[in-house]
Amino acid sequence: MQKDSDFELFRDNYQRFLSEHVAPFYETWEEQGLIPRELWHKLGDNGFLCVDVPEEYGGFGAPIHYSQMLVQETAKAGFTALAVGIGGQSELVSPYIQNIGSEEQKQYWLPKMVSGEVVTAIAMTEANAGSDLQSIRTQAILGGDHYVVDGSKTFISNGHHADLIVLVAKTDPQARAKGISILLVDAHLDGVKKGRGLKKIGLHAQDTAELFFDQVHVPKSQLLGQEGHGFSYLMQELPRERLSISLMALGAIQGAIDITKEYVLERKAFGQALSQFQNTRFVLAQAQIKALAAEAFVERCKDLYSKDVLSVTEVAALKCFITDIQCEVIDQLLQLFGGYGYMQEYPISRFFVDARVQKIYGGTNEIMKEIVARELLGK
């Protein structure tokens, strides 16, 4: 297949950006527990946010695989916490506004998202409602020309820096799925409060926070799509979210293989390089075989998505398969580092702790299996 020179140039530019603006500072951000807000401006200034947004809304109108590459390359470089942030902006929130938003909403929000002036978060999860979104309690009750929002959300990526919150709420508290709507909430409105940054076992630099809404008045014009259609919109946009998670997983697998290969070629034991031991060779070979299989599955789903025929079931299967593989492969690779693999100064340890959540967010892998089983066996 002939290489796309424009795409390869774009990839090279982004890899250079990561080397210059992320790599030298990333360990400090991990220690501080937050990627600085200034990086979002740099990403926007260099054209690395929401690149598939049409030109009339301030974007480049680039093919979607340009945007997907950014997520994968960020994770491959070992910066999964940043990949989650970029993915939240470009792969989650942007499609909701592009595909469902009104012309006024697109004109107002999308250019600011492309430039990095606005950082976005999508707020679904609550303390008592994770994968079961129909059980959310946050309410948005219409009164005149605005909704009054009350409730809270947790585990919200980009929550601390967020200027725009795509909020999933109940506009009809008595209904389940049919009572759910989505609002575009300006995070600077009175009554919006950002809680503490949540401490996690991995993704330490990722901005994850609790959000609280106390009598927040959101203009009716900021309803996304139609009232009561929120659950169907979520189902419509989930394939891109789960594909993005899968791209992060693939990138992390590839990155972990790369740094392990370098280590075993240099590290010696019993008078020879670790790369000469059969166990080392087999572990790396098996990791590469699984990476190639995972990549083929990802490419298939990317192709289906580009043709608008990627099913919820197929992307659920991909997300489950590749995140399971990610955790398994990285665990086996870390073992090759011996005690050094358990030290934070070795990047393989970050790949290890950052991988675990991939099996949880975007719908747990148990839910993914249930989705696949329903198509196979019925309800």
C-alpha positions as CSV (number, residue, x, y, z in Angstrom):
1,M,0.0,0.0,0.0
2,Q,1.4,3.4,-1.0
3,K,2.1,5.7,2.0
4,D,0.3,9.0,2.3
5,S,3.1,11.5,2.5
6,D,0.9,14.2,4.0
7,F,-0.2,11.8,6.8
8,E,3.4,10.7,7.4
9,L,4.5,14.3,7.7
10,F,1.7,15.1,10.1
11,R,2.7,12.0,12.2
12,D,6.4,13.1,12.2
13,N,5.4,16.6,13.3
14,Y,3.4,15.3,16.1
15,Q,6.1,12.9,17.3
16,R,8.5,15.9,17.3
17,F,5.9,17.9,19.3
18,L,5.8,15.1,21.9
19,S,9.6,15.0,22.1
20,E,9.9,18.7,22.6
21,H,6.9,19.7,24.6
22,V,5.9,16.6,26.5
23,A,8.7,14.1,27.1
24,P,11.0,16.5,29.1
25,F,8.2,17.4,31.5
26,Y,6.0,14.3,31.7
27,E,7.5,12.8,34.9
28,T,7.0,16.2,36.7
29,W,3.4,16.2,35.6
30,E,3.0,12.7,36.9
31,E,4.3,13.8,40.3
32,Q,2.1,16.9,40.3
33,G,-0.9,14.9,39.2
34,L,-1.9,17.2,36.4
35,I,-0.9,18.1,32.9
36,P,-0.7,22.0,32.8
37,R,-3.4,24.0,31.1
38,E,-0.8,25.6,28.9
39,L,-0.2,22.4,27.0
40,W,-3.8,22.6,25.6
41,H,-3.0,25.9,24.0
42,K,0.2,24.5,22.5
43,L,-1.7,21.5,21.1
44,G,-4.2,23.9,19.6
45,D,-1.6,26.3,18.2
46,N,0.2,23.4,16.5
47,G,-3.0,22.0,15.0
48,F,-3.3,18.8,17.0
49,L,-6.8,19.1,18.5
50,C,-10.1,18.1,16.8
51,V,-8.3,17.9,13.4
52,D,-11.3,16.3,11.6
53,V,-13.6,19.3,12.4
54,P,-14.7,21.0,9.1
55,E,-12.9,24.1,8.0
56,E,-16.1,26.2,8.5
57,Y,-15.8,25.6,12.2
58,G,-12.1,26.3,12.5
59,G,-10.7,22.8,11.9
60,F,-8.8,21.3,9.0
61,G,-11.4,18.8,7.8
62,A,-8.8,16.1,7.9
63,P,-9.7,12.5,7.5
64,I,-10.6,10.8,10.7
65,H,-7.5,8.6,10.8
66,Y,-5.4,11.7,11.3
67,S,-7.2,12.3,14.6
68,Q,-7.0,8.6,15.6
69,M,-3.3,8.6,15.0
70,L,-2.8,11.3,17.6
71,V,-4.3,9.2,20.3
72,Q,-2.3,6.1,19.3
73,E,1.0,7.9,19.0
74,T,0.6,9.6,22.3
75,A,0.0,6.3,24.1
76,K,2.8,4.6,22.1
77,A,5.2,7.3,23.5
78,G,4.2,6.3,27.0
79,F,1.9,9.3,27.6
80,T,-1.4,7.5,28.0
81,A,-2.7,10.2,30.5
82,L,-2.3,12.8,27.8
83,A,-3.9,10.4,25.2
84,V,-7.0,10.2,27.5
85,G,-7.2,14.0,27.6
86,I,-6.8,14.5,23.9
87,G,-9.2,11.6,23.2
88,G,-11.8,13.1,25.4
89,Q,-11.6,16.4,23.4
90,S,-11.2,15.1,19.9
91,E,-12.7,11.6,19.9
92,L,-15.6,12.0,22.4
93,V,-16.9,15.5,22.8
94,S,-16.1,16.8,19.3
95,P,-18.2,14.1,17.5
96,Y,-21.2,14.8,19.7
97,I,-21.2,18.4,18.8
98,Q,-20.4,17.8,15.1
99,N,-23.0,15.1,14.6
100,I,-25.8,16.3,16.9
101,G,-25.2,20.0,17.7
102,S,-27.2,22.9,16.3
103,E,-25.5,25.3,13.9
104,E,-25.2,27.8,16.6
105,Q,-23.6,25.3,19.0
106,K,-21.1,24.2,16.3
107,Q,-20.2,27.8,15.5
108,Y,-19.7,28.7,19.1
109,W,-17.9,25.7,20.6
110,L,-15.9,23.9,17.9
111,P,-13.5,26.7,16.9
112,K,-12.6,27.1,20.6
113,M,-12.0,23.4,21.0
114,V,-9.8,23.3,17.9
115,S,-7.6,26.2,19.3
116,G,-7.4,24.8,22.8
117,E,-9.1,27.9,24.2
118,V,-11.8,25.5,25.5
119,V,-11.1,22.1,27.1
120,T,-13.9,19.7,27.2
121,A,-15.2,16.9,29.4
122,I,-18.0,14.4,29.1
123,A,-19.8,13.8,32.3
124,M,-21.7,10.5,32.4
125,T,-20.6,8.5,35.5
126,E,-22.0,9.0,38.9
127,A,-21.1,7.4,42.3
128,N,-24.0,5.0,41.9
129,A,-24.2,4.8,38.1
130,G,-21.2,3.6,36.0
131,S,-21.9,1.3,33.1
132,D,-25.7,1.5,34.0
133,L,-26.3,5.0,32.6
134,Q,-30.1,4.6,32.9
135,S,-29.7,4.9,36.7
136,I,-28.2,8.4,36.8
137,R,-29.7,10.8,39.3
138,T,-28.4,14.2,38.0
139,Q,-31.5,16.1,36.9
140,A,-32.0,18.9,34.5
141,I,-35.6,20.3,34.9
142,L,-36.9,22.7,32.3
143,G,-38.2,26.0,33.6
144,G,-38.9,28.7,31.1
145,D,-35.9,29.4,28.9
146,H,-33.4,27.4,30.9
147,Y,-32.8,24.0,32.6
148,V,-32.0,23.9,36.3
149,V,-29.3,21.3,36.9
150,D,-28.7,19.5,40.2
151,G,-26.5,16.5,40.8
152,S,-22.9,15.3,40.7
153,K,-20.6,13.3,38.5
154,T,-17.4,11.4,39.3
155,F,-14.3,10.0,37.5
156,I,-14.5,12.8,35.0
157,S,-11.5,13.0,32.6
158,N,-10.4,16.6,31.9
159,G,-12.7,17.6,34.8
160,H,-10.4,20.1,36.5
161,H,-9.5,22.0,33.3
162,A,-12.9,21.7,31.6
163,D,-14.5,24.8,30.2
164,L,-17.3,22.9,28.5
165,I,-19.0,19.9,30.1
166,V,-21.1,17.6,28.0
167,L,-23.6,16.6,30.7
168,V,-25.8,13.5,30.7
169,A,-28.8,14.2,32.9
170,K,-32.4,13.2,33.5
171,T,-34.9,15.7,32.1
172,D,-37.7,13.3,33.0
173,P,-36.7,11.7,36.4
174,Q,-39.5,9.2,36.2
175,A,-38.4,7.6,33.0
176,R,-35.3,5.5,32.5
177,A,-33.6,5.6,29.1
178,K,-36.3,7.8,27.6
179,G,-35.8,10.4,30.3
180,I,-32.1,11.1,29.5
181,S,-30.9,14.2,27.7
182,I,-27.5,15.8,27.0
183,L,-26.7,19.4,27.8
184,L,-23.7,21.6,26.9
185,V,-22.8,23.2,30.2
186,D,-20.5,26.1,30.4
187,A,-18.2,25.1,33.4
188,H,-18.0,28.7,34.5
189,L,-21.7,29.1,35.2
190,D,-22.7,29.8,38.8
191,G,-23.4,26.6,40.7
192,V,-20.8,24.5,38.9
193,K,-18.1,23.3,41.3
194,K,-15.1,21.2,40.6
195,G,-14.1,18.8,43.4
196,R,-10.7,17.4,44.3
197,G,-8.5,15.8,41.8
198,L,-8.9,12.0,42.2
199,K,-5.8,10.0,43.0
200,K,-5.5,6.9,40.9
201,I,-3.2,3.9,40.7
202,G,-2.2,4.9,37.2
203,L,-2.7,7.8,34.8
204,H,-1.3,10.0,37.5
205,A,-1.0,13.1,35.2
206,Q,-4.5,12.7,33.9
207,D,-6.9,15.4,35.0
208,T,-9.7,13.4,36.7
209,A,-12.1,15.1,39.0
210,E,-15.6,15.2,40.7
211,L,-18.1,17.7,39.4
212,F,-21.0,19.2,41.3
213,F,-24.1,21.0,40.0
214,D,-26.1,23.1,42.4
215,Q,-29.1,24.9,40.8
216,V,-27.1,25.6,37.6
217,H,-29.1,27.5,35.1
218,V,-28.3,26.2,31.6
219,P,-29.9,28.0,28.6
220,K,-32.4,25.9,26.8
221,S,-30.4,26.6,23.6
222,Q,-27.6,24.4,25.0
223,L,-29.7,21.2,24.9
224,L,-27.8,18.9,22.6
225,G,-30.2,17.4,20.0
226,Q,-33.7,16.6,21.3
227,E,-34.9,16.2,24.8
228,G,-35.3,12.5,25.8
229,H,-33.0,11.3,23.1
230,G,-29.8,11.3,25.1
231,F,-29.5,7.6,25.6
232,S,-29.8,6.9,21.8
233,Y,-27.2,9.6,21.2
234,L,-24.8,7.9,23.6
235,M,-25.3,4.6,21.9
236,Q,-24.7,6.3,18.5
237,E,-21.4,7.8,19.6
238,L,-20.1,5.0,21.8
239,P,-18.4,3.2,18.8
240,R,-15.9,6.1,18.3
241,E,-15.2,6.3,22.0
242,R,-14.5,2.5,22.2
243,L,-12.4,2.7,19.1
244,S,-10.4,5.5,20.6
245,I,-9.7,3.4,23.7
246,S,-8.7,0.5,21.5
247,L,-6.2,2.8,19.6
248,M,-4.7,3.8,23.0
249,A,-4.4,0.2,23.9
250,L,-2.7,-0.7,20.6
251,G,-0.3,2.2,20.9
252,A,0.6,1.3,24.5
253,I,1.3,-2.3,23.4
254,Q,3.6,-1.1,20.6
255,G,5.4,1.3,22.8
256,A,5.9,-1.3,25.6
257,I,7.4,-3.7,23.0
258,D,9.7,-1.0,21.7
259,I,11.2,-0.1,25.1
260,T,11.5,-3.8,26.2
261,K,13.3,-4.6,23.0
262,E,15.8,-1.9,23.7
263,Y,16.3,-3.0,27.3
264,V,16.9,-6.7,26.5
265,L,19.4,-5.9,23.8
266,E,21.5,-3.9,26.2
267,R,21.0,-5.7,29.6
268,K,23.3,-8.6,30.3
269,A,22.9,-11.5,32.7
270,F,25.2,-14.5,33.1
271,G,27.6,-13.1,30.5
272,Q,25.2,-12.5,27.7
273,A,22.5,-10.1,26.6
274,L,19.0,-10.9,27.8
275,S,17.9,-11.0,24.2
276,Q,19.9,-14.2,23.8
277,F,17.8,-16.2,26.3
278,Q,15.0,-18.3,24.7
279,N,12.4,-17.2,27.2
280,T,13.1,-13.5,26.4
281,R,12.9,-14.2,22.7
282,F,9.6,-16.1,23.1
283,V,8.0,-13.5,25.3
284,L,8.8,-10.7,22.9
285,A,7.8,-12.8,19.9
286,Q,4.5,-13.7,21.5
287,A,3.9,-10.0,22.3
288,Q,4.6,-9.0,18.7
289,I,2.3,-11.7,17.4
290,K,-0.5,-10.5,19.6
291,A,0.2,-6.9,18.7
292,L,-0.1,-7.7,15.0
293,A,-3.4,-9.6,15.6
294,A,-4.7,-6.6,17.6
295,E,-3.6,-4.2,14.9
296,A,-5.5,-6.1,12.2
297,F,-8.6,-6.0,14.3
298,V,-8.2,-2.3,14.9
299,E,-7.7,-1.6,11.2
300,R,-10.8,-3.6,10.4
301,C,-12.9,-1.5,12.8
302,K,-11.3,1.7,11.6
303,D,-12.3,0.8,8.1
304,L,-15.9,-0.1,9.1
305,Y,-16.2,3.2,11.1
306,S,-15.0,5.2,8.1
307,K,-17.8,3.6,6.1
308,D,-20.3,4.3,8.9
309,V,-21.0,0.6,9.4
310,L,-19.1,-0.2,12.6
311,S,-21.6,-2.0,14.9
312,V,-21.8,-1.6,18.7
313,T,-21.1,-5.3,19.0
314,E,-18.0,-5.4,16.9
315,V,-16.4,-2.5,18.6
316,A,-17.3,-3.9,22.0
317,A,-15.5,-7.1,20.9
318,L,-12.5,-5.1,19.9
319,K,-12.4,-3.1,23.1
320,C,-12.6,-6.2,25.2
321,F,-10.1,-8.1,23.2
322,I,-7.4,-5.5,22.9
323,T,-7.5,-4.1,26.5
324,D,-7.3,-7.7,27.8
325,I,-4.3,-8.3,25.5
326,Q,-2.8,-5.0,26.6
327,C,-2.7,-5.9,30.3
328,E,-1.5,-9.4,29.6
329,V,1.3,-8.4,27.3
330,I,2.6,-5.5,29.3
331,D,2.7,-7.7,32.5
332,Q,4.8,-10.3,30.6
333,L,7.1,-7.6,29.2
334,L,7.6,-6.0,32.6
335,Q,8.8,-9.4,34.0
336,L,11.8,-9.2,31.6
337,F,13.0,-6.1,33.4
338,G,13.2,-8.0,36.7
339,G,13.2,-5.7,39.8
340,Y,13.8,-2.6,37.6
341,G,10.4,-3.2,36.0
342,Y,8.8,-2.4,39.4
343,M,10.7,1.0,39.7
344,Q,8.8,4.1,38.6
345,E,11.9,5.5,36.9
346,Y,11.5,2.8,34.2
347,P,8.8,3.6,31.7
348,I,7.6,0.0,31.6
349,S,6.1,0.5,35.1
350,R,4.0,3.4,33.8
351,F,2.8,1.3,30.9
352,F,1.8,-1.3,33.4
353,V,-0.2,0.9,35.8
354,D,-1.8,2.9,33.0
355,A,-3.1,-0.2,31.3
356,R,-5.4,-1.5,34.0
357,V,-8.2,1.1,33.7
358,Q,-8.6,0.4,30.0
359,K,-10.6,-2.7,30.9
360,I,-13.0,-0.5,33.0
361,Y,-13.8,2.8,31.3
362,G,-15.8,3.2,28.2
363,G,-17.9,0.3,29.6
364,T,-16.3,-2.5,31.5
365,N,-15.1,-5.6,29.6
366,E,-17.8,-7.6,31.4
367,I,-20.4,-5.3,29.7
368,M,-18.6,-5.7,26.4
369,K,-18.9,-9.5,26.7
370,E,-22.6,-9.1,27.5
371,I,-23.1,-7.0,24.3
372,V,-21.4,-9.7,22.2
373,A,-23.4,-12.5,24.0
374,R,-26.7,-10.7,23.3
375,E,-26.0,-10.8,19.6
376,L,-24.9,-14.4,19.7
377,L,-27.6,-15.7,22.0
378,G,-30.3,-13.1,22.3
379,K,-31.5,-11.5,25.5
